[in-house]
Amino acid sequence: MKIVTQVKLMPDAVQAPALLATLRTVNEAANWVSAVAFERGVPREYELRKHTYAQLKARGLGAQAAQHVIKKVRDAYTTLHANLRAGNLGRPGAKRRTKAESRPVTFRPDAAQPYDDRCLSWQYDARTVSIWTTAGRLKTVSFVCSPAALKLLQEYRKGESDLIERDGALYLIATCEVPEAEQYEPDGFIGVDLGIVNIATTSTGYQAAGRALNRYRKRQLALRAKLQAKGTQSARRRLKARSRRETRHVKNTNHVIAKTIVTEAERTSRGISLEELKGIRQRVRLRKPQRVALHSWAFAQLGDFIVYKAKRAGVPLVFVDPAYSSRQCAACGHVDRLNRLSQARFACRSCGVVAHADRNASHVLARRGEHAWTAGRESRVPATP
């Protein structure tokens, strides 16, 4: 299982300009390679290398850096073509799709640049790195990170690391290959109902209320509107800072919720039953005020956090179809649109059970998770006559 961890570089007055200049140089070179690839119909990586490698070396790039620039460009076009095939940029003839197809892929001056072990080495005890730059190799660039991140790097770092610049600071994003824990046989499942009013409600009683987060987002939306109305350079700078702050806040909230759910499942030796919400934004039809809340909530991020934390802990996890889970009674299984009296109230018209709507849905999902787990382990081999 791949996990990325981030460290902040603390270069001195000589090292910082060299690292920043390196990022500018490699991304300028990537834009040139992208133009060549676009002109030649985006050839394969080996053919693209024949057209660009010598010129990249003449620009002052090392052998490995030149290879990484070419690969970065080719990967960008692979991603673009995958998005076009999936329809993520609209249908053929759409303005956004036409714009993407009609010009080369471009890279920002501070876009990430990959480094492998030939270009970058780590000294964990001294908390320094030795890194290639266009001005030569810098051997004692200090970095800082949390003790947990340092332990993760020492034990599991493997593969490439990306150098990025963010708000004038430099970071290394390292890839770690963490082994998955062995899954245990679950003693039941915890159903997790995801929503906007309550971010997550579990069948064990845990409920992560979304009131504070929704109020925070509403306030940020109003502040963004004011700054966008100004349109000044200072306003745009503040908009960028606020956007990143909101992203960090939501990410931290999702981490806390995911850890709580996985820890509870591990403590009780149960599995986790999650809703399969892929494509929910396309399926659900809402009024305009509700669309803002739906489209700004990180459904996929919370799900991804639960998945990777469950894998690290060895907690079994299944995805189930959430269809009608909010209308189905967890006690008798009766499905009726009128069972859902309001956002919070559920009253079964068949057996009379009254419950919190999200809590009832979480029990329905827990049962579906058990059925999915059992079905996956049933033998499909025909009985011997």
N, C-alpha and C positions, 0 to 999 in steps of 0.2 A: 504494500500500500504506500503510495507516494504522498508525502506531506511537505509543504514548504514552510520554511521559517525565515524570519527577517532579522538582519543585524544592521546597525547603523555605523557607518564608517566615520572615523574622527581624524581626517587627514590634517596635516599641518599646513602652513602657509605655502609651502613649495608643492606638496602632494596634491592639494585640492585643485589648483589650476590645471595640473597635468591630467587628472581624472576627468574634469569637466571638458577639457579640450579633446580628450579621447572619445567621449560620448558624442560630441559634436562631429568629430571627424568620421567615426564609423557610421553615423546616421546620414551624413552627407553622402558617404560612399554607398550606403544602402539605397538611397534615393536614385543615385546614378545607375546602380545595378537594376533597380526596379524599372527604370526607363528603358534600359536595354532589353530586359525580359518582356516588357510590354510591346516594344517595337518588333521583337522576333517571335511574337506569339506565345510567350511564356514557355520556353523549352524546358526539358528536364534539367535537374540540378547538375548533372555531369556536363551536359552541353552548355548550360549557362556558365559553368565554371571555365570552360574553354574560351568564352568570349570576354570574360571579366577578370579572371584571376591575376593575370600579368599586370593589368592596369591598377588593380587594387594594391598590389605589392609596390607599384611605382608611387602610389599615393602615400606610402609610409606605413601601411598596415603589415603586421606580421603574418606569417603563413597561417597560423591557426585563426587569427582574427579575420583574415580574408575569407577563410572557409566558413566561419560562423556568419559573416555578413551575407554571403551567397545563400546559405541555408535559411537564414532569417527571412530573406526576400522570397525564396521559393515557398516556405511555409506560409507566408502571408497570402500568397496567391492561391495556395491550396485551401486555406480558410475561406477566402473570398469565393472561390468556385463552389465550395460546399454550401455556403450561405445562399448562393444563387440557385443551386439545385434544390435546396430546401424551401425556397421561396421567401426567405427571411428579408430580402430586399425588395419584395413586391413582385408582381407579375411582369412578364416581358412587355416592355414598352412603358412601364411605370417610371416616373421621373427619378426616383431614388435609385432604381436599378440601372437606368440608362447612365446616370452620372457615375456610378461605380464601375460600369463596364467601359466607359469611354475614355478613361485616363488611368495612368499608372498608380499603383499603390504608393502612398507617401508615408514617411516616418518622421515623427517629431524630433527636434534636436535632442530632447532628453529621453527618447524611447529606450527601452531596455536593450542591453547588449549581453548576449550569453558568453560565459567563460567556462572552459573545461579545466581539467587538472593540469594541463600544460601551460595554461595562461594564468592560473590562480592556485595558490597553495595557502593552507591554513596553519597557523601556529596557535593552537587553542590555549596552551598554558600562558603564553605571553599576550594572548588576545590581539594578535596582529595577523595581517594577510600580506602575501607577496603577490603583486598583481601587475599584469602587462599594461603599459600605456604607450602612446605614440612617442612619448618623451623618454622611453626606456622603462625598465622594470623597477617598480617601487617595492621595496622589501619589508618595510616596517610601518605599514598603514594600520593604525589602531582601529578596533571596532568595539562596540558595546552591545550587550543584549542581556536578557534575563537569564538567571541560572538554569531555568528549565530549557530555554532555547539552546544554551551552550551545551547542556547534557545531550540534547537531541542531535546537535551537530557532531559531537564527539563520537556518538554511538552509531548514528545512522546516515550521516551525510554521504550522498553518492550521486554522481552525475554532474550536470552543469549548474552553475549559479549565474544569476542575472544581476548586472550592475544597472541601477536606475538612479535618476535624480528626481527629487520631489521637494518643491519649495526651497531650492538651494541646498538641500541636504542630500547626501549620497548614501545609498543603501545597497546591500547585497541580499538577494533573495535566493536561498539555497534549497535544493531538493534533497529530501531525506527519504530513504527506503525503509519504512518501519514495518516489521513483520506483523501480520495479523494474528491475534490471539485465537486459540482453538475454541470453536463454538461448543457450548454445552447444550444438552437436551433441555429445552425450556419446560418449566412447570407452569404452563399457561402463558397468556400474552397480555401485554398492556396496550390498550387501544389509545391512540393519540388523535384527537379531533383538532384540526387546525382552523383558525378563523381570524377575524379582524377585531371584533369586540373582545374576544378572549383569544390570545395568540395561540395557546395550546391548552387543551383540557385532557387529562388522562383518566382512565377508568379506575385508577388507584386514589383519586381525590385531588391530585395536583392541578392547579389552575393558574396559568400565567395571564393575568389580566392585561389587556392592551390599552386601557384607558390612558395611562401615563404616556406610552409611546405614541398613541394617536394624537394626544394633546400636544406633545412635543413636535410631531410632524406638521400639525396644523399651524403651529406658531412659526415653524421654519418656512412653511409655504407662504405665509403672509409677509415674512421678512424678505423672502426671495422676490415677491411681487414688487415690494417697495424699491429694492435695489435694482431690479430689472427696469423699472420705470425711470430711474435716474440715468442709466446708460453710460456713466462715466467710467474711466479706467479704474479708479479706486473702487467703484461699485462692482465692477467685474472681478477685481481681485478678491473682494470680500465674498462675492458669490461663490467663487471657487473654494475659498477656505471654509465657508459654511457647508457647502456640499460635502466636503471630505469629513467634516466634523459630524454631520448627520450620518454619513455612511459608517463611520467608526462606532457611533452610538448604537445604531441598529445592529451592527455586527456583534458588538459586545453583548447586547440583549439576547440575540439568538444563541450565542455561545453559552450563556448562563442557562437558558431554557433547555438546550440540547444536553448539557452536562447533567442537569437535574434529572431529566427523563432517563438517560442512559444509566446513571448511578442507581436510580430506583429499580430499574429492571435488573441490573447486575446484583443488587442487594437481595432481591426477592427471587432470583434465579428464573426470571421470566423473559420472554421475548418481547419485541416491540412490533406493533401493527400500525403501519403508517398509511395515510391516504395517498393514492397515486393521483397527483394534481397536475400532471403534465398537460399543457394546453388549456388550463382553466380560464385564462384570459380571453381565449378565443371562443370558448364554449358559453361562458356566463354573459348574460345580457343585463346591464345595469343602467340606472339613470346616471347622468353626468356627475353629480356630486359624489356618487358612490364609486365611480371609475377611478377617481384620484386615489382613494384609499386602497382599492384593489391593486392598481398598477404600481403603487409605491411600496407595497408590502413585499418583503423578500421571502416568498413561499419556498423557492428553490434553495435559497441559502440555508434556511433552518433545516430543511430536509437533508441537505448535504452534510451539515454539521452532525445531525443525529446519526447518519449513515457511517461517517468515518469514525466517530467516537464509539459507536457500537462495534465496529470491526476491531478497533484497538482493544476493546474490553472483552471481545468474544461473545457479545450478546446477539442472539439470533434476531433477524429483522426480516419482515415481509412487507410488501406493498399490496394493498387491497383496493378494490374498486369502491369509491365512496358514494356511488349512486344511491340515492334515497336513504342514506344513513341518518339524515336529519328528520325523516318522516317515519322511520321504522321503530317500532317499540322493542326495546331490548329485552323485555320480559316475555312477550307472547309472539313477537315477530310480525305483528300487524302493520301494514304500510298504508298510510292515508295522509293526504296533504293537510287535512284538517287536524291531524295530531299535533302539528306545530302551531300552538296558539299565538306565540310571539317569538321574538329573537331568543328569549331566555326560558320560556315556559313550554313544557311538553306534557300533553295529557292524552293517553291512548284512548281512542273511542271504542276499542274492543274490550280491553280488560280493566280500564280505568286507572292505570298507573300514572301518577303525576311525578315529574322529575324535572331537573334542570335540562334544557334542551341539549347543550353541549356535553353534559355528563352522560346523558342517554346515548348520544351518538358515539361517544368514546367506548361504551360497553358494546354497542353494535359492531364497531370496528374491531374490538378485541376478539369477539366471537368469529368474525370473518377471518381474522389472522390465524386463529386456531384451525379453522377449516382449511385455509390455504396451506398451512404447515403440514397438516395431516395428509392432504391430497398429494403434496409433493413427495411424501415418503411412502405412499401406497404403491404396491407392486403393480406394474402394468403387464406383467407376463401372464398369458392365459393359463388357467389351471390345467394340470396334466390329466388327460382322460383316464 
